[in-house]
Amino acid sequence: MTDRQYFFRMFRYIKPYSIRYCIGTFFYCIQLFSGPLINAIFIGGVTTAILAYSFPGVISAIWLLVIMLLASSVLVGIGAYLYVVTTNYALRDISLELFRAYMKTNTESDKHSGEGIAALNTDVRTATNILDDSLTEFLQSAIGATFSVVAVLVIDWHMGLAVLAVGLLAFFVQSRFAAPLARLGKAQLETNAESVKSLSNIFAGALTIRAYGRYDRSLIQFDRESGKLKKIAFTQAFFGMWQDLFTTVQGWLTLVVVFALGGWLVATRGMDFAVVMMVLPLAGTIGSSMSRIGATYAALQPPIVAARRVFAIIDAGAESVSNDEGNITAHTGNYDLHINNLSFTYKDATEPTLKNITLDIAENEMIAIVGPSGSGKSTLLRAIIGMYERNEIDMTLAGQPFDTKKISEWRTHFAYVDQSAKLFDMSITENIAMGLQSLCFTTIQGTAKDETVQEAAKRAYAHDFITALPEGYNTPCGEKGASLSGGQKQRLAIARALCRKAPVLVFDEATSALDAETERNIMETIQDLRSDHTVLITTHNLSNIATADKIVVMDNGRIAETGTHAQLLEKGGLYAKLLGGSV
């Protein structure tokens, strides 16, 4: 897309508020052309009255000035309010769309969280300047310059052409700054994103940094990123200095042209001196407005660069979402899951991670998926629960195809636990209650909600350690569960999954952070869940899955063999080798 296309694409977010935006922008822009006109009328009237020695004329000019200023202020105030409200609505809408797109694409492309923070915090606000300050100043300058040029040409065409020439010179000089400022804007946004990403990485690894005493290296890295931003800021300030300097020179040049030409016209053509005084504020507006038009053109370059970055994420999200608009249909029949010839390649990868996976899973079966590291086990589970929104994923659950259901509805049938045990900076109760289906957030309240949460915690063998905490279930977990041990976090993650009461439970190395006794207790719970749940589990501890209804052995993205524990041992294939050693 060209810069112009990105520029006009931003206005899609103003469309729902277009009437208010247009009225607000017009009234807000009144101040630039109304101010010089009011000044010209006042100066002309006062000058005429003074030259005529008329004190009542001076008083009349002052009263007229007050009335015009009050009327202009009211209109500008209304415009400013409507303008600010609509542009903030647009900022909210694009931020929500960007957030939604980033969250959808992040599951597959594994983007760094710092990139998302930079996009939502800096890029989107910079891009919105297209609708906000930059555009408004451009419109104000264009309207003011056009009105003032017409007014001066009507007053005297000689002076009109002269001040217009000065204004065009100002526009030409200021527009020359556009290209270098665009490069600086792009560099600033990219460097800021890298800086946020670097800081996010440092903060996430703060414990490791302290443990290995790498303070100096982290400080050097932080200083390096800050230095890049400082260098860009200095360069921008350098260009800004030259822009301001030329604006000052242009202002003085306008005064010289007006008084020189005006004086000549008064002396040789008999022009009224009051006319020269009326032209003076209008001429100043022409020069400054034309200068601002050039400067604003340059200032629009960083927002356009930011818009490119924002829309790249939004477009990636739109391309990845294939089935989020399907019809919600009621469940009928059992929860048999069928996967047909599934191959999957990550967007940034050159080789497929999953290759021709065909798998039938009956309702209430326990299926164990094992294999060497990197064989595709986790990718298969994530594909099953709908984390990869692709049309080419051919699956059916309860007889309903994956690509005809809303992706959000598809996911309601699954509860997922992985080895990372992600917790949020909220209470234990709220962390577990996140597992409740969305409907339950509004229908389960108070005691009923607490009982549901505590029941799930007991089944995950988390209730005892929770009640031993000073604040019990109200204990804050801290950022990323920092106040809890690895095993405690894992048990809360499992409790969250059990709280969901989904028909299909998916455990991806969910017991890896648990001690032997808790792992054994959790596995007994998982065994009990087989009576009314389908269970999918991956684990490196093969002793945990000996009783599974079916064991699927993966190797290099393919299914190498399937069968029960006894059948696979008898084959003496990859499963037997894995069981005899370490996976």
C-alpha positions in Angstrom: 0.0 0.0 0.0 1.1 3.6 -0.7 1.4 6.3 1.9 -1.8 7.8 0.6 -3.7 4.6 1.0 -2.5 4.2 4.6 -3.4 7.9 5.2 -7.0 7.4 4.0 -7.4 4.0 5.6 -7.1 5.6 9.0 -10.3 7.5 8.3 -12.3 4.2 8.4 -12.1 4.6 12.1 -13.7 8.0 12.0 -16.6 6.9 9.7 -19.0 5.9 12.6 -18.5 9.4 14.0 -18.1 11.3 10.7 -20.8 14.0 11.3 -19.4 15.0 14.7 -15.9 14.8 13.4 -16.6 17.0 10.4 -18.5 19.6 12.5 -15.9 19.5 15.2 -13.0 19.9 12.8 -14.6 22.7 10.9 -15.4 24.7 14.1 -12.0 23.9 15.5 -10.4 25.2 12.4 -12.4 28.5 12.5 -9.9 29.9 14.9 -7.1 30.1 12.3 -8.9 32.0 9.6 -11.3 33.9 11.9 -8.4 35.3 14.1 -6.6 37.1 11.2 -9.9 38.3 9.8 -11.0 39.7 13.2 -7.6 41.4 13.6 -7.8 42.8 10.1 -11.2 44.3 10.6 -10.3 45.7 14.1 -7.0 47.1 12.9 -8.6 48.6 9.8 -11.4 50.1 11.8 -9.2 51.5 14.6 -6.7 52.9 12.1 -9.4 54.7 10.2 -11.0 56.1 13.4 -7.6 57.3 14.7 -6.7 59.0 11.4 -10.2 60.6 11.5 -9.7 61.7 15.1 -13.0 59.8 16.0 -13.1 58.4 19.6 -16.6 56.9 19.1 -15.2 55.0 16.1 -12.5 53.5 18.2 -15.1 52.4 20.8 -17.3 50.9 18.1 -14.3 49.0 16.8 -13.5 47.6 20.3 -17.1 46.5 20.8 -17.1 44.8 17.4 -13.9 43.0 18.4 -15.4 41.7 21.6 -18.5 40.4 19.9 -16.5 38.6 17.2 -14.1 37.1 19.7 -16.9 35.8 21.9 -18.7 34.2 18.9 -15.4 32.7 17.6 -14.5 31.3 21.0 -17.9 29.6 21.4 -17.7 27.9 18.0 -14.0 26.9 18.6 -14.9 25.5 22.0 -17.7 23.4 20.6 -15.5 22.2 17.8 -12.6 21.3 20.1 -14.9 19.2 22.3 -16.5 17.3 19.4 -13.1 16.9 17.8 -11.4 15.5 20.9 -14.2 13.1 21.7 -14.4 11.6 18.1 -10.6 11.2 17.8 -10.5 9.4 21.1 -13.3 7.1 20.0 -11.3 6.3 16.9 -8.2 5.7 19.0 -10.2 3.3 21.2 -11.6 1.4 18.1 -8.2 1.0 16.4 -6.6 0.0 19.7 -9.2 -2.7 20.2 -8.8 -4.0 16.7 -5.0 -4.0 17.0 -5.2 -5.8 20.4 -7.6 -8.4 18.9 -5.4 -9.0 15.9 -2.2 -9.3 17.9 -3.8 -11.8 20.3 -4.9 -13.9 17.4 -1.7 -13.9 15.5 0.5 -14.2 18.6 -0.6 -17.8 19.2 1.0 -18.9 15.9 3.9 -16.5 15.2 5.1 -16.5 18.8 5.8 -12.7 18.7 7.6 -11.2 21.6 5.3 -9.5 24.1 7.4 -6.3 23.9 6.4 -5.9 20.3 2.7 -6.0 21.2 3.3 -3.4 24.0 5.1 -1.1 21.7 2.4 -1.4 19.0 -0.5 -0.8 21.5 1.3 2.0 23.4 3.3 3.9 20.9 2.6 2.9 17.3 -1.2 3.2 17.5 -1.1 6.6 19.2 1.4 7.9 16.7 -0.7 6.6 13.8 -3.8 8.3 15.3 -2.0 11.7 14.8 -3.1 11.4 11.2 -6.7 12.0 12.5 -5.6 14.2 15.4 -2.9 17.0 15.7 -1.2 16.6 12.3 -4.4 16.6 10.2 -6.0 19.4 12.2 -3.0 21.6 11.9 -2.8 20.9 8.2 -6.5 21.7 7.7 -6.2 24.9 9.8 -3.2 26.0 7.9 -4.8 25.2 4.5 -8.1 26.9 5.3 -6.3 29.9 6.9 -3.9 30.3 4.0 -6.6 30.0 1.3 -9.0 32.5 3.1 -6.2 35.0 3.8 -4.9 34.8 0.2 -8.3 35.5 -1.2 -8.9 38.3 1.3 -5.5 40.0 0.4 -6.1 39.6 -3.3 -9.5 41.3 -2.9 -7.9 44.1 -1.0 -4.9 44.6 -3.4 -3.7 42.1 -5.9 -0.2 43.4 -5.9 0.3 42.7 -2.2 -1.6 39.4 -2.6 0.8 38.0 -5.1 3.8 39.2 -3.1 2.8 37.6 0.1 1.7 34.5 -1.7 5.2 34.2 -3.2 6.7 34.4 0.3 4.2 31.7 1.4 5.1 29.3 -1.4 8.8 29.7 -0.7 8.0 28.8 3.0 6.0 25.7 1.9 8.8 24.6 -0.5 11.5 24.9 2.2 9.5 23.2 5.0 8.4 20.3 2.7 12.1 19.5 2.1 12.2 18.1 5.7 9.6 15.4 4.9 12.0 12.7 3.7 14.6 12.8 6.5 11.8 13.1 9.1 10.1 10.1 7.7 13.3 8.1 7.9 13.8 9.3 11.5 10.2 8.5 12.4 10.5 5.0 11.1 13.8 4.5 13.0 12.3 5.9 16.2 9.4 3.5 16.1 11.5 0.5 15.3 14.1 1.4 17.9 11.4 2.0 20.5 9.8 -1.4 19.7 13.3 -3.0 20.1 13.8 -1.1 23.4 10.5 -2.3 24.8 11.2 -5.8 23.7 14.7 -5.7 25.3 13.3 -4.3 28.6 10.5 -6.9 28.6 13.2 -9.6 28.2 15.3 -8.1 31.0 12.4 -7.8 33.4 11.2 -11.3 32.6 14.7 -12.7 33.4 15.4 -10.5 36.4 15.9 -13.5 38.7 18.4 -15.2 36.4 20.2 -11.9 35.9 20.6 -11.5 39.7 21.5 -15.1 40.1 24.4 -14.8 37.6 25.4 -11.3 38.6 24.8 -9.9 35.1 23.8 -6.5 36.2 26.5 -4.7 34.2 25.6 -6.5 31.0 21.9 -5.6 31.4 22.8 -2.0 32.2 25.0 -1.8 29.0 22.2 -3.3 27.0 19.7 -0.8 28.4 22.1 2.1 27.9 22.7 1.0 24.3 18.9 1.0 23.5 18.5 4.3 25.3 21.4 5.8 23.4 19.9 4.9 20.0 16.6 6.7 20.9 18.6 9.7 22.3 20.6 9.9 19.0 17.4 9.9 17.0 15.8 12.5 19.3 18.9 14.8 18.9 18.7 14.5 15.1 15.0 15.3 15.2 15.7 18.3 17.4 18.4 19.4 14.9 15.9 19.4 12.1 13.3 21.1 14.3 15.8 23.9 15.1 16.2 24.6 11.3 12.5 24.5 10.8 11.9 27.0 13.6 14.8 29.2 12.4 13.3 29.4 8.9 9.8 30.1 10.3 11.3 33.1 12.1 13.1 34.3 9.0 10.0 33.8 7.0 8.0 36.0 9.5 10.5 38.8 9.2 10.6 38.5 5.4 6.8 38.8 5.3 7.0 42.1 7.4 9.7 43.5 5.0 7.6 42.6 1.9 4.4 44.1 3.3 5.9 47.3 4.5 8.2 47.8 1.5 5.5 47.1 -1.1 2.8 48.8 1.0 5.0 51.9 1.5 5.7 52.1 -2.2 2.0 51.7 -3.1 1.0 54.4 -0.5 3.7 56.7 -1.9 3.2 56.2 -5.6 -0.4 54.9 -6.0 -2.1 56.7 -3.2 -3.1 53.6 -1.3 -4.8 54.2 2.1 -2.4 53.4 5.0 -5.3 51.6 6.8 -5.3 49.1 3.9 -1.6 48.3 4.6 -2.4 47.7 8.3 -5.3 45.4 7.3 -3.1 43.4 5.0 -0.4 42.9 7.7 -2.2 40.2 9.9 -3.5 38.5 6.8 0.0 38.4 5.3 1.4 37.0 8.5 -1.2 34.2 8.4 -0.4 33.4 4.8 3.3 33.0 5.5 2.9 31.1 8.7 0.1 28.9 7.3 2.1 28.0 4.2 5.1 27.3 6.4 3.0 25.0 8.7 1.6 23.2 5.7 5.1 22.2 4.7 6.0 21.4 8.2 2.8 19.4 8.7 3.5 17.4 5.6 6.8 16.5 7.1 5.2 15.8 10.5 2.7 13.4 8.9 5.5 11.0 7.9 6.0 9.3 11.3 2.3 8.7 11.7 2.1 7.1 8.3 5.1 4.9 9.2 3.3 4.0 12.4 0.1 3.2 10.5 2.1 0.8 8.3 3.2 -1.1 11.4 -0.2 -1.1 13.0 -2.0 -2.3 9.8 0.6 -5.0 9.2 -0.5 -6.6 12.5 -4.2 -6.0 11.8 -3.9 -7.5 8.3 -2.0 -10.5 9.7 -4.8 -11.0 12.2 -7.5 -10.7 9.5 -5.7 -13.3 7.3 -5.3 -15.8 10.2 -8.9 -15.7 11.3 -10.9 -18.0 9.0 -13.8 -19.2 11.1 -14.6 -16.7 13.8 -17.8 -15.7 12.2 -19.5 -19.1 11.9 -22.9 -20.0 13.3 -23.3 -21.2 16.9 -25.1 -24.5 16.8 -26.3 -26.7 19.6 -24.3 -29.8 20.4 -25.9 -33.1 19.4 -24.5 -36.6 19.7 -21.3 -37.6 21.4 -17.9 -35.9 21.5 -16.0 -38.0 19.1 -13.1 -36.1 17.7 -11.8 -36.9 14.1 -8.7 -35.4 12.6 -8.2 -36.0 8.9 -4.9 -35.7 7.1 -3.7 -32.7 9.1 -0.5 -31.0 8.0 0.5 -27.7 9.6 3.3 -25.2 8.9 3.9 -22.2 11.1 3.7 -19.0 9.2 7.4 -18.2 9.5 8.7 -21.7 9.1 9.9 -23.5 5.9 9.2 -27.0 7.0 5.8 -28.4 8.2 5.6 -29.2 11.9 2.7 -31.7 11.5 2.6 -34.1 8.5 -0.5 -36.0 7.4 -1.9 -36.6 10.9 -5.1 -38.7 10.9 -6.5 -39.6 14.3 -9.9 -40.8 15.6 -10.6 -40.2 19.3 -13.8 -41.6 20.8 -15.7 -39.8 23.6 -14.4 -40.4 27.1 -11.2 -42.0 25.9 -7.8 -41.2 27.4 -5.3 -40.6 24.6 -1.6 -40.2 25.4 0.6 -38.5 22.8 4.3 -39.2 23.3 7.5 -38.8 21.3 10.9 -37.1 21.4 11.2 -33.4 22.0 10.3 -31.5 18.8 8.2 -34.3 17.4 5.1 -32.0 17.2 3.1 -33.1 20.3 2.3 -29.7 21.6 1.6 -28.3 18.2 -0.9 -31.1 17.6 -2.7 -30.4 20.9 -2.8 -26.6 20.2 -4.3 -27.3 16.7 -6.9 -29.6 18.3 -8.1 -26.9 20.7 -8.3 -24.3 17.9 -5.3 -22.1 18.6 -4.4 -22.1 14.9 -7.3 -20.6 13.0 -6.8 -22.1 9.5 -9.3 -23.2 6.9 -7.1 -26.1 5.9 -7.4 -27.7 9.4 -9.8 -30.6 8.8 -11.3 -31.7 12.1 -14.8 -32.5 13.4 -16.0 -32.6 17.0 -19.4 -34.1 17.8 -20.0 -34.3 14.1 -19.4 -30.5 13.6 -16.6 -29.4 11.3 -13.9 -27.0 12.7 -14.2 -24.6 9.8 -18.0 -24.1 10.2 -18.0 -23.2 13.9 -17.1 -20.0 15.6 -13.6 -20.4 16.9 -14.6 -19.1 20.3 -17.4 -21.7 20.5 -15.0 -24.5 19.4 -12.7 -23.7 22.3 -15.5 -23.9 24.9 -15.4 -27.6 24.5 -11.8 -27.9 25.7 -9.9 -27.2 28.9 -6.1 -26.7 28.4 -3.2 -26.9 30.8 0.4 -26.7 29.7 3.7 -26.8 31.6 4.1 -23.0 31.8 1.2 -22.6 34.3 0.3 -19.0 33.3 -1.2 -17.1 36.3 -2.3 -13.5 36.4 -1.8 -10.8 39.0 -5.1 -11.4 40.8 -6.4 -13.5 43.6 -6.3 -17.3 43.6 -10.1 -17.4 43.4 -10.1 -15.2 40.3 -7.3 -17.2 38.6 -9.2 -20.4 39.1 -12.5 -18.9 38.1 -11.1 -17.9 34.8 -11.8 -21.5 33.9 -15.5 -20.9 34.2 -17.3 -20.7 30.9 -18.2 -17.1 30.0 -21.9 -17.7 30.8 -20.9 -18.8 34.3 -19.3 -15.4 35.0 -22.8 -13.9 35.0 -24.8 -16.8 36.4 -22.5 -18.1 39.2 -22.1 -15.6 41.9 -21.0 -15.4 45.6 -21.1 -18.7 47.5 -22.0 -20.8 44.4 -18.9 -19.5 42.6 -16.7 -20.0 45.6 -17.9 -23.6 46.0 -17.2 -24.3 42.3 -13.7 -22.9 42.6 -13.0 -24.8 45.8 -14.3 -28.1 44.4 -11.9 -27.7 41.4 -9.0 -26.8 43.8 -9.7 -30.0 45.9 -9.6 -32.2 42.8 -6.3 -30.6 41.8 -4.8 -31.1 45.3 -4.5 -27.4 45.7 -7.1 -26.7 48.5 -4.8 -27.6 51.4 -1.9 -25.2 50.5 -4.4 -22.5 49.6 -6.2 -22.6 52.9 -2.8 -22.6 54.7 -2.0 -19.2 53.1 -2.7 -16.1 55.3 -5.4 -14.8 53.0 -6.5 -18.2 51.7 -8.4 -18.0 48.4 -8.0 -14.2 48.4 -4.2 -14.4 48.3 -2.8 -12.4 45.4 -0.8 -14.5 43.0 1.5 -11.7 42.0 2.7 -11.0 38.4 3.0 -14.3 36.6 2.3 -16.1 39.9 5.5 -14.8 41.4 4.4 -15.4 45.0 3.8 -19.1 44.5 6.1 -22.1 43.8 6.2 -23.9 40.5 4.2 -26.8 41.8 1.6 -24.5 43.4 1.2 -22.6 40.2 0.8 -25.8 38.2 -1.9 -27.1 40.6 -3.8 -23.8 40.3 -3.6 -24.1 36.5 -5.0 -27.6 36.7 -7.8 -26.4 39.0 -8.6 -23.8 36.5 -9.0 -26.4 33.8 -11.2 -28.6 36.0 -13.3 -25.6 36.9 -14.2 -25.2 33.2 -16.0 -28.6 33.2 -15.3 -29.0 29.5 -16.0 -32.3 27.8 -12.4 -32.6 26.5 -9.4 -32.1 28.9 -6.0 -31.4 27.3 -2.9 -31.7 29.5 0.4 -30.7 27.8 3.2 -31.8 30.2 0.8 -30.5 32.9 2.5 -32.5 35.7 6.1 -31.6 34.9 6.6 -29.1 37.7 5.0 -31.3 40.4 6.7 -33.4 43.1 6.3 -37.2 42.8 3.4 -37.5 45.3 1.4 -34.6 43.9 2.0 -35.9 40.4 0.7 -39.3 41.4 -2.4 -37.8 43.0 -3.1 -35.6 39.9 -2.7 -38.6 37.6 -5.3 -40.5 39.8 -7.6 -37.5 39.3 -7.1 -37.6 35.6 -7.8 -41.3 35.6 -11.1 -40.6 37.4 -12.0 -37.9 34.9 -12.1 -40.6 32.1 -15.6 -41.6 33.1 -17.2 -38.4 31.8 -14.4 -36.6 29.9 -12.2 -37.2 26.9 -8.6 -36.8 28.1 -5.7 -35.9 25.8 -2.3 -35.9 27.6 1.4 -35.5 26.6 4.1 -36.4 29.1 7.7 -37.4 29.2 7.0 -39.6 32.2 5.6 -42.7 30.3 4.8 -44.5 33.5 1.8 -42.1 33.9 0.1 -43.2 30.7 0.4 -47.0 30.8 -3.4 -47.3 31.3 -4.4 -45.0 28.5 -6.9 -46.3 26.0 -4.6 -45.4 23.1 -1.0 -44.2 22.9 0.0 -42.1 19.9 3.7 -42.1 19.3 5.0 -39.1 17.2 8.3 -38.7 15.4 9.3 -35.7 13.3 5.8 -34.5 12.9 4.2 -37.8 11.9 2.4 -40.6 13.8 5.0 -43.3 14.0 2.8 -45.9 15.8 -0.4 -46.2 17.8 -1.8 -48.8 20.2 -2.1 -49.6 23.9 0.8 -49.8 26.2 1.0 -53.6 25.9 0.6 -53.6 22.1 3.4 -51.0 21.6 5.7 -52.8 23.9 5.1 -56.0 22.0 6.0 -54.2 18.7 9.4 -53.2 20.1 9.3 -49.9 18.1 9.9 -46.3 19.1 7.6 -46.4 22.1 9.6 -49.4 23.6 12.8 -47.5 23.0 11.4 -44.3 24.7 10.2 -46.4 27.6 13.6 -48.0 28.0 15.4 -44.7 28.1 14.5 -41.0 28.3 12.4 -39.1 25.8 
